[in-house]
C-alpha cells in the first residue's frame, strides 16, 4: 500500500502571501491519477502531500488530466487552457466541493496554481 509523501513547497512572492492572508484551507489538486493535498495557512503553503490518499479531508478539489495541466502551464497556453475559469468552462478542469473559498479568493488561487507548476508536472 502506497502512502502520502511530502513534496517540496515552492517559494511564493510576498505579494501573493499578502493577497491570501485570509485563506486557511486544505484543497486537493489532481493531475490525472496523481493527487496533491495542499494545506494553506494565512496565504502561505504549509505543506504539500503527494497521494494516493484514503478518504482525504479537503474543502475543494481541482482535477484535470495531466495533458490539460501541461497545456495550462505552457509558456503560451492555448485558448481554453489559459485560465482556471476557462478550463472549468470548457470542461478541462473540474471544481468540486465547497467553492466559496476558491471563488472568494479567485485571483489568489489562479496565481497559486501557476506557482505549483513544477510540483504538478
C-alpha positions, 0 to 999 in steps of 0.5 A: 500500500502506497502512502502520502509523501511530502513534496517540496513547497515552492517559494511564493512572492510576498505579494501573493502571501499578502493577497491570501492572508485570509485563506486557511484551507486544505484543497486537493489538486489532481493531475490525472491519477496523481493527487496533491493535498495542499494545506494553506495557512494565512496565504502561505503553503504549509505543506504539500502531500503527494497521494494516493490518499484514503478518504482525504479531508479537503474543502475543494478539489481541482482535477484535470488530466495531466495533458490539460495541466501541461497545456495550462502551464505552457509558456503560451497556453492555448485558448481554453487552457489559459485560465482556471475559469476557462478550463472549468468552462470548457470542461478541462478542469473540474471544481468540486466541493465547497467553492466559496473559498476558491471563488472568494479568493479567485485571483489568489488561487489562479496565481497559486496554481501557476506557482505549483507548476513544477510540483504538478508536472 
